[in-house]
């Protein structure tokens, strides 16, 4: 009943990573931008998999 939604947590984490990546890119730190973007994409794949699993 009071259990938090894991999808919501993952989506928030992805948003945070994307924001950090954006700031890294604006500051000229392309390596950090690339790493953070890759992590965000990985989380997106996990989120999509969980959503597909939940809809079955």
N, C-alpha and C positions, 0 to 999 in steps of 0.2 A: 504494500500500500504506500509506504513512504520511500520506496526504493527509487533512486535517481535514474533517469533515462541515460544509458551509456552512449546512445547516439548523440544526444545533446552535448555531452561532455567531449566526445570526439570532434564534433563540429566546431565547438568553441576552441579546442586546441588547434584545429586546422586554421581557423580564422586568425588566431594569435600568431601561428607560424607564418601565415601569408603576410600579416602586417609587419612582422619582424623582417621578412624577406624584402618587402617593399622599402623599408627604411635602410636596409643594408645596400640595396641597389642605388637608392638616392645618394648614399654616402660614398658610392664608388667601390664598395666591397663586393665584387662580383662572385668571389668564391663562397662567401657566406650566403649570398643570395641564392646561388645554385644549390647549396646544401639544404637550406631551409625550404626552398621550392620543392626539392626532391622529397623531403620529409612530408610536406603538405600533400603532395601527390600520393604518397604512400598511404597517408591517412584517408584521403579521398577514396582510394580503392577499398580500404577496409570498411568505410562507411557505406559505400555502394554495395559491398558484399553483405553487410549486416541488413541493409534495407531489403535486398533481394531475398535473403533468408527469412526475414519477418513477413514478407508478403506471400510466401508460400504456404 
